[in-house]
Amino acid sequence: MLEVLQRLEEEQKMDAIDLDDDDDDENDLTQRFSNIDLDNTDPQLIWDLLSVKEREEFQHMLKDFNQSNIYLPSYTPWWEQDSQEWTEELDLPDFEKMTKPETRSGSHWLWNLLHLVGTYSYLMRHAMGDLLEYPQETLSVCEAISENILYSTAASCPFNSVGSVVVDLVNHITQFEDHTPSAKRNQVQHQRYYDLQLLILEDIKRLLSVCQRAMHNFWKTLDRMMKNNKKNKKRHLLALRKLHFYVAAAAYFIHDQDRLTMIKLAIENEINKTTIEKEGFERDFKAAEDAIKQYQQQQEEKEKVKIEEL
């Protein structure tokens, strides 16, 4: 009995020492990361701050990681909520006072507006509806996707159709998400690419009739971010001024029923075209998979025959 009690006492002492060590490690880790913004810091820098043991523990944890245990909250954007009532009064700028008749009769501003509506829809989905939760990230994503609109110094418009608008959006989004050159990425048209195209097209179609609300919310949110942003402030302020122009363009566009109808039809056509291309890709992909499996089976049969002959 005495030996058992002594053993228990020794184990309790060792547990206490281990707990102290864990506290020291936790305090040391907290101290190392006290001045680091984990949301906006290069992952390589975070990795370099970890000790060899911490890196090994992290890699071991990843091996046992079960993704099914993660809870991912669902998000439904406001333009998909049928019960959503719009009661906010908007002070919208006058597009006709800001532009000449020849500008309004052109189509360049309209393609750019569609691109910005698509940019807004992606930003909202990316941020789960809260663009202000991580403002620096929102600005970075916006800058990456709107490279040819808000952050462009070119006088000409790079788009001439709904298709060209959506392709540019999807290219910039996938490049941002994958960090791969577009030339290499476009060598393979995979299902995710088509799914993203269809999602953006559906979002733009739903937002068309309320695009003035979307653009006003986009502009107002960026305006609030500018008050606390010091990085590349001049560049972002120029983008903000451009966006204010497209708030006016959106307010003007929703009252142009002829153009609104024309753009809706063009989007529907693009959705149908993309759906057909996606289905064709899926058929070709399935046929290629079946051909590879058949070839592998044939090779296995040949190997079996050789073994039997030996």
Buried (B, 14 or more C-beta within 10 A) or exposed (E): EEEEEEEEEEEEEEEEEEEEEEEEEEEEBEEBBEEEEEEEEEEEEEEEEBEEEBEEEEEEEEEEEEEEEEEEEEEEBBBEEEEEEEEEEEEBBEBEEBBEEEEBEEEBBBBBBBBBBBBBBBBBBBBEEEBEEBBBBBBBBBBBBBBBBBBBEEEEBBBEBBBBBBBBBBBBBBBBEEEEEEEEBEEEBEEEBBEBBBBBBBBBBBBBEBBBBBBBBBBBBBEEBBEEBEEEEEEBBBBBEBBBBBBBBBBBBBEEEEBBEEBBEBBEEBBEBBBEBBEEBEEEEEEEEEEEEEEEEEEEEEEEEEEEEE
